[in-house]
């Protein structure tokens, strides 16, 4: 996952401040209409507008961001999805976390990522999403994860996720942070987590199955060789090529298998951004990010540049954890403004990240 972290502010968002009540009143029908509308060729869209039932629904469609197929799942996801970290993993943070999720709903965000480990033992991220998405379950795609590697532990983990998320099923259940061969062998061994995954799908506790990772591409590649996963979540940003590239071999492999691809670590928890101010070195040494790389200066890209770079890759959606409502609005606006970068433009941005590649890819440089 990814979050802005200390990424600074870039001014007032351009997103229209649509009334929450008007948007949510429209409900799942308008979401479905918006997704279908965005999938049509331009020439066909004018003929389809008659199916929009109300002015509020029309407004909802206009607010929708571009969408892409989530692999072969049949779901069309907005190209920005809300990550489950940032404010959503902080203890007793209802006053900030719940409005973030509600604003994302208002703005048409339909992909929500979380994990059983986000927010510590109390799993605050799943709690907040369960509360804020209540009553809107049919409008959204919920993806959670488990770090458990055995069948029984994973199933127990799933039961709690469903309870906290106020749902009888997950849209995607994912193996969390698969990074080394030992993970793969345990998951696919006798009594391994893959047994829980297939059982949960058979019992309709989950619709789709996925795998996630941010450490090494080889472990993820081995997973998708062994099992027909529906989705893969991987760490991807403009510095990718400098250490253990995921885009070189893993990304083409996932595309070939028509797996739904979700990008994370887009903003490297702020460390790729020119607006980021590094904390003192002693503070970094005690942080999760600091165990991968110590930063002595800011990043080199703007938020727009790093978002556009990742969205120009053949992915379905990019997830970002947000600390404020304004950050949600910024990400939605980037998604709405997005136009694919040329190969030359992408190469130029990648080159700009070379001096700060270690801090931008800190998540691949941590000890395992």
C-alpha positions in Angstrom: 0.0 0.0 0.0 1.0 3.6 -0.2 0.2 6.9 1.4 1.0 10.6 1.0 2.6 10.7 4.4 4.4 14.1 4.8 3.8 15.1 1.2 2.8 18.7 1.7 -0.1 20.5 0.2 -0.6 21.6 -3.4 -3.3 24.1 -3.0 -7.1 23.9 -3.1 -8.5 21.0 -5.0 -10.3 21.6 -8.3 -12.9 18.9 -7.5 -16.5 20.1 -7.4 -17.8 20.0 -3.9 -20.9 17.9 -4.6 -23.4 17.4 -1.8 -23.0 14.1 0.0 -26.7 13.6 0.4 -27.5 14.1 -3.3 -24.8 11.7 -4.5 -25.5 8.9 -2.1 -29.3 9.2 -2.6 -28.6 8.0 -6.2 -27.2 4.8 -4.9 -25.8 1.8 -6.8 -27.8 2.4 -10.0 -26.0 5.6 -10.7 -22.6 4.0 -10.1 -23.4 1.2 -12.5 -24.7 3.7 -15.0 -21.5 5.7 -14.7 -19.2 2.7 -15.2 -21.1 1.5 -18.2 -21.1 5.0 -19.7 -17.4 5.3 -19.3 -16.8 2.0 -21.0 -18.7 3.0 -24.2 -17.0 4.5 -27.2 -17.5 8.3 -27.4 -19.8 8.0 -30.4 -22.2 5.7 -28.4 -22.4 7.8 -25.3 -24.8 10.4 -26.5 -27.4 7.7 -27.3 -27.0 6.2 -23.8 -27.7 9.4 -21.8 -31.5 8.7 -21.9 -31.0 5.8 -19.5 -29.8 8.2 -16.7 -32.9 8.5 -14.5 -32.4 11.8 -12.6 -30.4 15.0 -12.6 -28.6 13.7 -9.5 -27.6 10.6 -11.4 -26.4 12.7 -14.3 -24.2 14.6 -11.8 -22.9 11.4 -10.4 -21.9 10.1 -13.9 -20.1 13.4 -14.6 -18.2 13.0 -11.3 -17.0 9.5 -12.2 -13.3 9.1 -13.1 -12.0 7.0 -15.9 -12.4 3.3 -15.4 -10.5 0.2 -16.5 -11.2 -3.6 -16.5 -10.0 -5.3 -13.3 -8.5 -8.2 -15.3 -11.1 -10.9 -16.1 -13.3 -10.2 -13.0 -15.9 -8.3 -15.0 -15.5 -5.3 -12.7 -14.6 -1.8 -14.0 -12.6 0.0 -11.4 -11.9 3.7 -11.2 -8.2 4.3 -11.9 -7.7 5.7 -8.4 -8.6 3.5 -5.5 -8.5 4.3 -1.8 -5.7 2.6 0.1 -6.3 1.3 3.6 -3.3 3.0 5.2 -2.7 6.6 6.0 -5.4 8.0 8.3 -7.2 4.7 8.0 -4.7 2.7 10.0 -4.5 5.1 13.0 -6.0 4.3 16.3 -9.3 6.0 17.3 -9.2 8.2 14.3 -12.9 8.2 13.4 -13.1 12.0 13.0 -10.6 11.9 10.1 -10.8 8.4 8.7 -14.6 8.2 8.2 -14.9 11.5 6.3 -12.1 10.4 4.0 -14.0 7.3 3.1 -17.3 9.2 2.7 -15.7 11.8 0.4 -14.2 9.0 -1.7 -17.6 7.5 -2.1 -19.0 10.9 -3.1 -16.4 11.3 -5.8 -17.0 8.0 -7.4 -14.1 6.0 -5.9 -15.2 2.3 -6.1 -12.1 0.3 -5.2 -11.2 0.1 -1.5 -8.1 -1.7 -0.2 -7.4 -2.8 3.3 -5.7 -5.6 5.3 -6.0 -7.5 8.5 -2.8 -6.0 9.7 -3.6 -2.3 9.0 -4.2 -0.6 12.3 -2.6 -3.2 14.6 -4.4 -5.9 16.5 -7.7 -3.9 16.5 -7.6 -3.7 12.7 -8.7 -0.1 12.6 -8.6 0.1 8.8 -11.2 -2.7 8.4 -13.2 -1.1 11.2 -13.4 2.3 9.5 -14.3 0.9 6.1 -16.9 -1.4 7.6 -18.6 1.6 9.3 -18.3 4.1 6.4 -19.3 1.7 3.6 -22.3 0.3 5.4 -25.3 0.8 3.2 -23.2 1.1 0.1 -21.9 -2.4 -0.3 -23.3 -2.9 -3.7 -21.5 0.2 -5.0 -18.0 -0.8 -4.1 -15.3 -3.4 -4.6 -13.6 -4.3 -1.2 -10.2 -6.0 -1.2 -8.6 -7.2 2.0 -5.5 -9.3 2.8 -4.1 -11.8 5.2 -0.5 -12.3 6.2 -1.3 -15.8 7.5 0.4 -18.6 5.6 -1.5 -21.6 6.8 -5.0 -22.8 6.0 -6.6 -22.6 9.5 -5.0 -19.3 10.5 -6.0 -17.7 7.3 -9.7 -18.8 7.6 -9.8 -17.4 11.2 -8.4 -14.2 9.9 -11.0 -14.0 7.1 -13.9 -14.4 9.6 -12.8 -11.4 11.5 -12.3 -9.4 8.3 -15.9 -10.1 7.2 -17.2 -9.1 10.6 -15.3 -5.8 10.8 -16.1 -4.9 7.2 -19.9 -5.5 7.8 -20.1 -7.8 4.8 -20.8 -11.5 4.0 -18.1 -11.6 1.4 -14.9 -9.9 0.1 -14.7 -9.0 -3.5 -11.0 -10.0 -3.5 -9.1 -11.8 -0.7 -5.4 -11.5 -1.1 -2.2 -13.1 0.2 -0.4 -10.2 1.8 3.2 -9.3 1.2 4.5 -12.5 -0.5 8.2 -11.7 -0.9 10.5 -14.7 -0.5 10.6 -18.4 -1.5 9.7 -19.5 2.0 6.4 -17.6 1.8 5.6 -19.4 -1.5 6.5 -22.9 -0.3 4.4 -22.5 2.9 1.4 -21.1 1.1 1.3 -23.9 -1.4 2.4 -26.7 0.9 0.2 -29.1 2.8 -2.2 -27.1 5.0 -1.1 -23.9 3.4 -3.1 -20.7 3.0 -4.0 -21.5 -0.6 -6.3 -24.2 0.7 -8.1 -21.6 2.7 -8.4 -19.4 -0.3 -10.0 -22.0 -2.5 -12.3 -23.1 0.3 -13.4 -19.5 0.9 -14.2 -19.0 -2.8 -16.1 -22.3 -3.0 -18.2 -21.2 0.1 -18.8 -17.7 -1.5 -17.0 -15.9 1.4 -14.9 -14.3 -1.3 -15.5 -13.7 -5.0 -11.9 -13.4 -6.3 -8.4 -14.3 -5.1 -5.3 -12.2 -5.2 -1.7 -12.0 -4.2 0.3 -8.9 -3.2 4.0 -8.0 -2.8 6.5 -5.2 -2.7 9.8 -6.9 -1.9 10.9 -9.1 -4.8 9.1 -9.8 -8.1 10.3 -13.4 -8.4 8.1 -14.6 -5.5 5.0 -13.1 -7.0 5.8 -14.5 -10.4 6.1 -18.0 -8.9 2.7 -17.5 -7.2 0.9 -16.7 -10.4 2.7 -19.6 -12.2 1.3 -22.0 -9.6 -2.3 -20.6 -9.3 -4.7 -18.7 -11.5 -5.0 -15.6 -9.3 -7.6 -13.0 -10.3 -5.6 -10.0 -9.1 -2.1 -9.0 -8.2 -1.1 -5.9 -6.2 2.5 -4.7 -6.6 4.7 -1.8 -5.7 5.2 0.4 -8.7 6.5 3.9 -9.1 8.7 5.9 -11.4 11.9 4.7 -9.7 11.0 1.0 -10.4 13.9 0.2 -12.8 16.7 1.0 -10.3 16.2 -1.9 -7.8 14.5 -5.2 -8.4 12.2 -4.0 -11.1 8.6 -5.2 -11.0 7.7 -3.7 -14.4 10.4 -5.6 -16.3 9.1 -9.2 -16.0 6.3 -9.4 -13.4 4.1 -6.8 -15.0 4.2 -8.2 -18.5 3.5 -11.7 -17.1 0.4 -10.4 -15.3 -0.8 -8.6 -18.4 -0.4 -11.8 -20.5 -2.4 -13.8 -17.9 -5.1 -11.1 -17.9 -4.8 -10.6 -14.2 -6.3 -7.5 -12.6 -3.2 -5.3 -11.7 -3.2 -2.9 -8.8 -0.3 -0.5 -8.3 0.8 0.6 -4.9 3.7 2.6 -3.4 3.0 5.2 -6.1 4.1 8.1 -3.9 6.5 5.9 -1.7 4.8 7.3 1.4 5.8 10.7 0.2 9.5 10.0 -0.3 9.4 10.3 -4.1 7.8 13.8 -3.9 9.7 17.1 -4.2 7.3 18.5 -1.5 8.4 15.9 1.1 10.6 17.0 4.0 12.7 14.1 5.5 12.3 13.6 9.2 15.5 13.8 11.3 17.8 10.8 10.7 17.3 9.5 14.2 13.6 9.5 13.8 13.9 7.7 10.4 16.0 5.0 12.0 13.1 4.1 14.3 10.5 4.2 11.5 9.4 1.3 9.2 10.5 3.2 6.1 13.9 4.0 7.6 14.8 0.3 7.9 14.8 0.3 4.1 16.6 3.6 3.3 17.5 6.8 5.1 16.6 9.9 3.2 18.7 13.1 3.5 16.6 15.2 1.1 13.2 15.5 -0.6 12.1 13.6 -3.7 12.2 14.9 -7.2 8.7 14.4 -8.6 5.4 16.2 -8.2 2.3 14.3 -7.1 0.9 14.7 -10.6 4.0 13.3 -12.2 4.2 10.2 -10.1 0.5 9.5 -10.4 0.6 9.9 -14.2 3.7 7.7 -14.5 2.1 4.8 -12.7 -1.2 5.2 -14.4 0.6 5.1 -17.8 1.6 1.5 -17.0 -0.8 -1.3 -18.0 -2.5 -1.5 -14.6 -6.2 -1.5 -13.6 -6.0 1.0 -10.7 -3.5 2.7 -8.4 -4.2 2.8 -4.7 -3.0 5.6 -2.4 -3.6 5.9 1.3 -4.7 9.4 2.3 -4.3 11.4 5.5 -6.9 14.1 4.7 -10.0 14.7 2.6 -8.0 17.1 0.5 -5.6 14.4 -0.5 -8.6 12.2 -1.7 -9.8 15.1 -3.7 -6.3 15.6 -5.2 -6.0 12.0 -6.2 -9.5 12.0 -7.8 -8.6 15.1 -9.7 -5.3 13.6 -11.0 -7.4 10.6 -12.2 -9.9 12.8 -14.0 -7.1 14.8 -15.6 -5.0 11.8 -16.6 -3.7 11.4 -20.1 -1.1 8.6 -20.8 2.5 9.7 -20.9 4.7 8.9 -23.9 7.6 6.5 -23.5 9.9 9.5 -23.8 8.1 11.3 -21.0 8.1 8.2 -18.8 11.9 7.8 -19.4 12.5 11.4 -18.4 10.6 11.0 -15.1 12.4 7.8 -14.3 15.7 9.5 -14.9 14.7 12.3 -12.5 14.2 9.7 -9.8 17.7 8.1 -10.1 19.3 10.3 -7.3 16.5 9.4 -4.9 15.8 5.9 -6.0 16.7 4.3 -2.7 14.3 6.3 -0.7 11.6 5.9 -3.4 12.0 2.1 -3.3 12.7 1.7 0.4 10.1 -1.1 0.6 12.3 -3.3 -1.6 15.5 -2.7 0.4 14.3 -3.8 3.8 15.7 -6.9 5.4 13.5 -10.1 5.3 
